[in-house]
């Protein structure tokens, strides 16, 4: 099997510092993704929590922040329940462009973590990142978040 990396590039009409804050601060992450229990920090574990319709809270994504270079780059180990604890790697790179920010995400290692179910998992994660980035774009387009 060849290596399959999910790569997403999105543009925001916001500064790198603003985008960075939405990738690392608990309350802001919760506006577009699943909120962690606390702000993300270099070398620290994280858990992203989903609140179900009945109010029950469940851990949906978790791992560790492996690198953090504010506001240019962050690397996570990352897993979800279907991967049964096998870790993948998510790299976030923020670049200044014009008067905004280009965010590139690379999600690697899914095929090794998912085995025979790799293509289904890649398709699911690929669609999930699209949905989350659409939410982030919507949140960042609101003037009060800037």
Biotite code that builds the C-alpha atoms (Angstrom):
import biotite.structure as struc

atoms = struc.array([
    struc.Atom([0.000, 0.000, 0.000], chain_id="A", res_id=1, res_name="UNK", atom_name="CA", element="C"),
    struc.Atom([1.262, 3.466, -0.784], chain_id="A", res_id=2, res_name="UNK", atom_name="CA", element="C"),
    struc.Atom([1.328, 6.256, 1.755], chain_id="A", res_id=3, res_name="UNK", atom_name="CA", element="C"),
    struc.Atom([-1.815, 8.340, 1.776], chain_id="A", res_id=4, res_name="UNK", atom_name="CA", element="C"),
    struc.Atom([-1.592, 11.759, 3.363], chain_id="A", res_id=5, res_name="UNK", atom_name="CA", element="C"),
    struc.Atom([-4.654, 13.934, 3.767], chain_id="A", res_id=6, res_name="UNK", atom_name="CA", element="C"),
    struc.Atom([-3.631, 17.477, 2.859], chain_id="A", res_id=7, res_name="UNK", atom_name="CA", element="C"),
    struc.Atom([-5.946, 20.458, 3.260], chain_id="A", res_id=8, res_name="UNK", atom_name="CA", element="C"),
    struc.Atom([-5.158, 24.095, 2.513], chain_id="A", res_id=9, res_name="UNK", atom_name="CA", element="C"),
    struc.Atom([-7.567, 26.839, 3.526], chain_id="A", res_id=10, res_name="UNK", atom_name="CA", element="C"),
    struc.Atom([-7.345, 30.618, 3.512], chain_id="A", res_id=11, res_name="UNK", atom_name="CA", element="C"),
    struc.Atom([-8.662, 32.987, 6.164], chain_id="A", res_id=12, res_name="UNK", atom_name="CA", element="C"),
    struc.Atom([-9.077, 36.750, 6.232], chain_id="A", res_id=13, res_name="UNK", atom_name="CA", element="C"),
    struc.Atom([-7.481, 36.805, 9.680], chain_id="A", res_id=14, res_name="UNK", atom_name="CA", element="C"),
    struc.Atom([-3.997, 37.167, 11.125], chain_id="A", res_id=15, res_name="UNK", atom_name="CA", element="C"),
    struc.Atom([-1.873, 34.130, 11.971], chain_id="A", res_id=16, res_name="UNK", atom_name="CA", element="C"),
    struc.Atom([-2.189, 35.019, 15.669], chain_id="A", res_id=17, res_name="UNK", atom_name="CA", element="C"),
    struc.Atom([-5.981, 34.961, 15.390], chain_id="A", res_id=18, res_name="UNK", atom_name="CA", element="C"),
    struc.Atom([-6.032, 31.644, 13.518], chain_id="A", res_id=19, res_name="UNK", atom_name="CA", element="C"),
    struc.Atom([-3.479, 30.237, 15.984], chain_id="A", res_id=20, res_name="UNK", atom_name="CA", element="C"),
    struc.Atom([-5.748, 31.158, 18.892], chain_id="A", res_id=21, res_name="UNK", atom_name="CA", element="C"),
    struc.Atom([-8.582, 29.171, 17.258], chain_id="A", res_id=22, res_name="UNK", atom_name="CA", element="C"),
    struc.Atom([-6.271, 26.143, 17.010], chain_id="A", res_id=23, res_name="UNK", atom_name="CA", element="C"),
    struc.Atom([-4.972, 26.268, 20.575], chain_id="A", res_id=24, res_name="UNK", atom_name="CA", element="C"),
    struc.Atom([-7.393, 27.978, 22.976], chain_id="A", res_id=25, res_name="UNK", atom_name="CA", element="C"),
    struc.Atom([-10.047, 25.775, 24.566], chain_id="A", res_id=26, res_name="UNK", atom_name="CA", element="C"),
    struc.Atom([-13.041, 28.084, 24.160], chain_id="A", res_id=27, res_name="UNK", atom_name="CA", element="C"),
    struc.Atom([-12.156, 29.010, 20.576], chain_id="A", res_id=28, res_name="UNK", atom_name="CA", element="C"),
    struc.Atom([-11.472, 25.414, 19.463], chain_id="A", res_id=29, res_name="UNK", atom_name="CA", element="C"),
    struc.Atom([-14.917, 24.542, 20.758], chain_id="A", res_id=30, res_name="UNK", atom_name="CA", element="C"),
    struc.Atom([-16.514, 27.031, 18.354], chain_id="A", res_id=31, res_name="UNK", atom_name="CA", element="C"),
    struc.Atom([-15.463, 25.045, 15.261], chain_id="A", res_id=32, res_name="UNK", atom_name="CA", element="C"),
    struc.Atom([-14.191, 21.625, 16.382], chain_id="A", res_id=33, res_name="UNK", atom_name="CA", element="C"),
    struc.Atom([-14.596, 19.669, 19.611], chain_id="A", res_id=34, res_name="UNK", atom_name="CA", element="C"),
    struc.Atom([-13.459, 21.528, 22.737], chain_id="A", res_id=35, res_name="UNK", atom_name="CA", element="C"),
    struc.Atom([-10.520, 20.186, 24.704], chain_id="A", res_id=36, res_name="UNK", atom_name="CA", element="C"),
    struc.Atom([-10.569, 20.087, 28.485], chain_id="A", res_id=37, res_name="UNK", atom_name="CA", element="C"),
    struc.Atom([-7.971, 22.903, 28.511], chain_id="A", res_id=38, res_name="UNK", atom_name="CA", element="C"),
    struc.Atom([-5.850, 25.023, 26.157], chain_id="A", res_id=39, res_name="UNK", atom_name="CA", element="C"),
    struc.Atom([-3.395, 23.018, 24.069], chain_id="A", res_id=40, res_name="UNK", atom_name="CA", element="C"),
    struc.Atom([0.214, 23.184, 25.267], chain_id="A", res_id=41, res_name="UNK", atom_name="CA", element="C"),
    struc.Atom([3.526, 21.931, 23.892], chain_id="A", res_id=42, res_name="UNK", atom_name="CA", element="C"),
    struc.Atom([4.352, 18.445, 25.144], chain_id="A", res_id=43, res_name="UNK", atom_name="CA", element="C"),
    struc.Atom([0.954, 17.964, 26.778], chain_id="A", res_id=44, res_name="UNK", atom_name="CA", element="C"),
    struc.Atom([-1.759, 15.398, 26.123], chain_id="A", res_id=45, res_name="UNK", atom_name="CA", element="C"),
    struc.Atom([-5.146, 16.595, 24.925], chain_id="A", res_id=46, res_name="UNK", atom_name="CA", element="C"),
    struc.Atom([-8.655, 15.181, 24.653], chain_id="A", res_id=47, res_name="UNK", atom_name="CA", element="C"),
    struc.Atom([-11.354, 16.675, 22.431], chain_id="A", res_id=48, res_name="UNK", atom_name="CA", element="C"),
    struc.Atom([-14.828, 16.205, 23.851], chain_id="A", res_id=49, res_name="UNK", atom_name="CA", element="C"),
    struc.Atom([-18.202, 15.768, 22.116], chain_id="A", res_id=50, res_name="UNK", atom_name="CA", element="C"),
    struc.Atom([-21.380, 16.640, 23.971], chain_id="A", res_id=51, res_name="UNK", atom_name="CA", element="C"),
    struc.Atom([-24.208, 14.368, 22.827], chain_id="A", res_id=52, res_name="UNK", atom_name="CA", element="C"),
    struc.Atom([-27.836, 15.511, 22.509], chain_id="A", res_id=53, res_name="UNK", atom_name="CA", element="C"),
    struc.Atom([-28.613, 13.979, 25.920], chain_id="A", res_id=54, res_name="UNK", atom_name="CA", element="C"),
    struc.Atom([-25.812, 16.006, 27.559], chain_id="A", res_id=55, res_name="UNK", atom_name="CA", element="C"),
    struc.Atom([-23.446, 13.049, 27.873], chain_id="A", res_id=56, res_name="UNK", atom_name="CA", element="C"),
    struc.Atom([-19.804, 13.910, 27.176], chain_id="A", res_id=57, res_name="UNK", atom_name="CA", element="C"),
    struc.Atom([-17.547, 11.575, 25.189], chain_id="A", res_id=58, res_name="UNK", atom_name="CA", element="C"),
    struc.Atom([-13.879, 11.713, 24.193], chain_id="A", res_id=59, res_name="UNK", atom_name="CA", element="C"),
    struc.Atom([-13.781, 11.733, 20.357], chain_id="A", res_id=60, res_name="UNK", atom_name="CA", element="C"),
    struc.Atom([-10.172, 12.655, 19.498], chain_id="A", res_id=61, res_name="UNK", atom_name="CA", element="C"),
    struc.Atom([-7.037, 12.573, 21.607], chain_id="A", res_id=62, res_name="UNK", atom_name="CA", element="C"),
    struc.Atom([-3.265, 12.513, 21.519], chain_id="A", res_id=63, res_name="UNK", atom_name="CA", element="C"),
    struc.Atom([-0.369, 14.790, 22.430], chain_id="A", res_id=64, res_name="UNK", atom_name="CA", element="C"),
    struc.Atom([0.939, 18.126, 21.223], chain_id="A", res_id=65, res_name="UNK", atom_name="CA", element="C"),
    struc.Atom([4.356, 17.083, 19.889], chain_id="A", res_id=66, res_name="UNK", atom_name="CA", element="C"),
    struc.Atom([5.553, 20.507, 18.667], chain_id="A", res_id=67, res_name="UNK", atom_name="CA", element="C"),
    struc.Atom([4.314, 24.041, 19.047], chain_id="A", res_id=68, res_name="UNK", atom_name="CA", element="C"),
    struc.Atom([5.972, 27.013, 17.313], chain_id="A", res_id=69, res_name="UNK", atom_name="CA", element="C"),
    struc.Atom([3.623, 29.971, 17.785], chain_id="A", res_id=70, res_name="UNK", atom_name="CA", element="C"),
    struc.Atom([2.123, 31.071, 15.389], chain_id="A", res_id=71, res_name="UNK", atom_name="CA", element="C"),
    struc.Atom([3.710, 29.086, 12.565], chain_id="A", res_id=72, res_name="UNK", atom_name="CA", element="C"),
    struc.Atom([3.440, 25.367, 13.234], chain_id="A", res_id=73, res_name="UNK", atom_name="CA", element="C"),
    struc.Atom([1.939, 22.749, 15.507], chain_id="A", res_id=74, res_name="UNK", atom_name="CA", element="C"),
    struc.Atom([2.191, 18.949, 15.371], chain_id="A", res_id=75, res_name="UNK", atom_name="CA", element="C"),
    struc.Atom([-0.142, 16.516, 17.135], chain_id="A", res_id=76, res_name="UNK", atom_name="CA", element="C"),
    struc.Atom([-0.292, 12.818, 17.599], chain_id="A", res_id=77, res_name="UNK", atom_name="CA", element="C"),
    struc.Atom([-3.957, 12.062, 16.909], chain_id="A", res_id=78, res_name="UNK", atom_name="CA", element="C"),
    struc.Atom([-6.385, 9.184, 17.213], chain_id="A", res_id=79, res_name="UNK", atom_name="CA", element="C"),
    struc.Atom([-10.124, 8.559, 17.194], chain_id="A", res_id=80, res_name="UNK", atom_name="CA", element="C"),
    struc.Atom([-12.177, 5.650, 18.531], chain_id="A", res_id=81, res_name="UNK", atom_name="CA", element="C"),
    struc.Atom([-12.233, 3.638, 15.254], chain_id="A", res_id=82, res_name="UNK", atom_name="CA", element="C"),
    struc.Atom([-8.405, 3.555, 15.285], chain_id="A", res_id=83, res_name="UNK", atom_name="CA", element="C"),
    struc.Atom([-8.429, 1.697, 18.626], chain_id="A", res_id=84, res_name="UNK", atom_name="CA", element="C"),
    struc.Atom([-5.649, 3.843, 20.069], chain_id="A", res_id=85, res_name="UNK", atom_name="CA", element="C"),
    struc.Atom([-3.313, 3.685, 17.046], chain_id="A", res_id=86, res_name="UNK", atom_name="CA", element="C"),
    struc.Atom([-1.791, 7.117, 16.561], chain_id="A", res_id=87, res_name="UNK", atom_name="CA", element="C"),
    struc.Atom([-1.563, 9.242, 13.432], chain_id="A", res_id=88, res_name="UNK", atom_name="CA", element="C"),
    struc.Atom([0.141, 12.621, 12.987], chain_id="A", res_id=89, res_name="UNK", atom_name="CA", element="C"),
    struc.Atom([-1.515, 15.959, 12.231], chain_id="A", res_id=90, res_name="UNK", atom_name="CA", element="C"),
    struc.Atom([0.699, 18.900, 11.239], chain_id="A", res_id=91, res_name="UNK", atom_name="CA", element="C"),
    struc.Atom([-0.685, 22.435, 11.109], chain_id="A", res_id=92, res_name="UNK", atom_name="CA", element="C"),
    struc.Atom([1.307, 25.125, 9.228], chain_id="A", res_id=93, res_name="UNK", atom_name="CA", element="C"),
    struc.Atom([0.210, 28.779, 9.241], chain_id="A", res_id=94, res_name="UNK", atom_name="CA", element="C"),
    struc.Atom([1.649, 31.194, 6.665], chain_id="A", res_id=95, res_name="UNK", atom_name="CA", element="C"),
    struc.Atom([1.029, 34.898, 6.176], chain_id="A", res_id=96, res_name="UNK", atom_name="CA", element="C"),
    struc.Atom([-0.508, 35.652, 2.777], chain_id="A", res_id=97, res_name="UNK", atom_name="CA", element="C"),
    struc.Atom([-1.665, 39.058, 1.576], chain_id="A", res_id=98, res_name="UNK", atom_name="CA", element="C"),
    struc.Atom([-3.591, 40.346, 4.608], chain_id="A", res_id=99, res_name="UNK", atom_name="CA", element="C"),
    struc.Atom([-4.561, 36.932, 5.903], chain_id="A", res_id=100, res_name="UNK", atom_name="CA", element="C"),
    struc.Atom([-3.432, 33.404, 6.657], chain_id="A", res_id=101, res_name="UNK", atom_name="CA", element="C"),
    struc.Atom([-3.015, 30.193, 4.693], chain_id="A", res_id=102, res_name="UNK", atom_name="CA", element="C"),
    struc.Atom([-3.478, 27.147, 6.920], chain_id="A", res_id=103, res_name="UNK", atom_name="CA", element="C"),
    struc.Atom([-2.208, 23.802, 5.658], chain_id="A", res_id=104, res_name="UNK", atom_name="CA", element="C"),
    struc.Atom([-3.063, 20.598, 7.485], chain_id="A", res_id=105, res_name="UNK", atom_name="CA", element="C"),
    struc.Atom([-1.287, 17.304, 6.794], chain_id="A", res_id=106, res_name="UNK", atom_name="CA", element="C"),
    struc.Atom([-2.763, 14.192, 8.379], chain_id="A", res_id=107, res_name="UNK", atom_name="CA", element="C"),
    struc.Atom([-0.386, 11.229, 8.036], chain_id="A", res_id=108, res_name="UNK", atom_name="CA", element="C"),
    struc.Atom([-0.215, 7.616, 9.122], chain_id="A", res_id=109, res_name="UNK", atom_name="CA", element="C"),
    struc.Atom([-3.874, 6.698, 8.735], chain_id="A", res_id=110, res_name="UNK", atom_name="CA", element="C"),
    struc.Atom([-3.161, 3.681, 6.541], chain_id="A", res_id=111, res_name="UNK", atom_name="CA", element="C"),
    struc.Atom([-0.753, 2.207, 9.100], chain_id="A", res_id=112, res_name="UNK", atom_name="CA", element="C"),
    struc.Atom([-3.157, 2.860, 11.957], chain_id="A", res_id=113, res_name="UNK", atom_name="CA", element="C"),
    struc.Atom([-6.322, 1.613, 10.228], chain_id="A", res_id=114, res_name="UNK", atom_name="CA", element="C"),
    struc.Atom([-5.019, -1.476, 8.421], chain_id="A", res_id=115, res_name="UNK", atom_name="CA", element="C"),
    struc.Atom([-7.592, -3.002, 6.073], chain_id="A", res_id=116, res_name="UNK", atom_name="CA", element="C"),
    struc.Atom([-10.096, -0.263, 6.902], chain_id="A", res_id=117, res_name="UNK", atom_name="CA", element="C"),
    struc.Atom([-7.656, 2.468, 5.796], chain_id="A", res_id=118, res_name="UNK", atom_name="CA", element="C"),
    struc.Atom([-9.573, 3.776, 2.794], chain_id="A", res_id=119, res_name="UNK", atom_name="CA", element="C"),
    struc.Atom([-12.847, 4.074, 4.725], chain_id="A", res_id=120, res_name="UNK", atom_name="CA", element="C"),
    struc.Atom([-11.028, 5.855, 7.555], chain_id="A", res_id=121, res_name="UNK", atom_name="CA", element="C"),
    struc.Atom([-9.201, 8.211, 5.149], chain_id="A", res_id=122, res_name="UNK", atom_name="CA", element="C"),
    struc.Atom([-12.501, 9.091, 3.456], chain_id="A", res_id=123, res_name="UNK", atom_name="CA", element="C"),
    struc.Atom([-14.142, 9.725, 6.825], chain_id="A", res_id=124, res_name="UNK", atom_name="CA", element="C"),
    struc.Atom([-11.289, 11.888, 8.146], chain_id="A", res_id=125, res_name="UNK", atom_name="CA", element="C"),
    struc.Atom([-11.020, 13.757, 4.832], chain_id="A", res_id=126, res_name="UNK", atom_name="CA", element="C"),
    struc.Atom([-14.731, 14.651, 4.941], chain_id="A", res_id=127, res_name="UNK", atom_name="CA", element="C"),
    struc.Atom([-14.483, 15.497, 8.644], chain_id="A", res_id=128, res_name="UNK", atom_name="CA", element="C"),
    struc.Atom([-11.644, 17.968, 8.117], chain_id="A", res_id=129, res_name="UNK", atom_name="CA", element="C"),
    struc.Atom([-13.668, 19.608, 5.315], chain_id="A", res_id=130, res_name="UNK", atom_name="CA", element="C"),
    struc.Atom([-16.628, 20.062, 7.678], chain_id="A", res_id=131, res_name="UNK", atom_name="CA", element="C"),
    struc.Atom([-14.479, 21.402, 10.503], chain_id="A", res_id=132, res_name="UNK", atom_name="CA", element="C"),
    struc.Atom([-12.655, 23.859, 8.244], chain_id="A", res_id=133, res_name="UNK", atom_name="CA", element="C"),
    struc.Atom([-15.997, 25.125, 6.894], chain_id="A", res_id=134, res_name="UNK", atom_name="CA", element="C"),
    struc.Atom([-17.004, 25.762, 10.514], chain_id="A", res_id=135, res_name="UNK", atom_name="CA", element="C"),
    struc.Atom([-13.693, 27.504, 11.239], chain_id="A", res_id=136, res_name="UNK", atom_name="CA", element="C"),
    struc.Atom([-14.088, 29.687, 8.146], chain_id="A", res_id=137, res_name="UNK", atom_name="CA", element="C"),
    struc.Atom([-17.590, 30.663, 9.284], chain_id="A", res_id=138, res_name="UNK", atom_name="CA", element="C"),
    struc.Atom([-16.439, 31.496, 12.828], chain_id="A", res_id=139, res_name="UNK", atom_name="CA", element="C"),
    struc.Atom([-13.441, 33.515, 11.614], chain_id="A", res_id=140, res_name="UNK", atom_name="CA", element="C"),
    struc.Atom([-15.573, 35.502, 9.174], chain_id="A", res_id=141, res_name="UNK", atom_name="CA", element="C"),
    struc.Atom([-17.539, 37.007, 12.071], chain_id="A", res_id=142, res_name="UNK", atom_name="CA", element="C"),
    struc.Atom([-16.163, 40.435, 12.948], chain_id="A", res_id=143, res_name="UNK", atom_name="CA", element="C"),
    struc.Atom([-16.535, 39.950, 16.719], chain_id="A", res_id=144, res_name="UNK", atom_name="CA", element="C"),
    struc.Atom([-14.010, 37.067, 16.713], chain_id="A", res_id=145, res_name="UNK", atom_name="CA", element="C"),
    struc.Atom([-11.248, 39.159, 15.227], chain_id="A", res_id=146, res_name="UNK", atom_name="CA", element="C"),
])
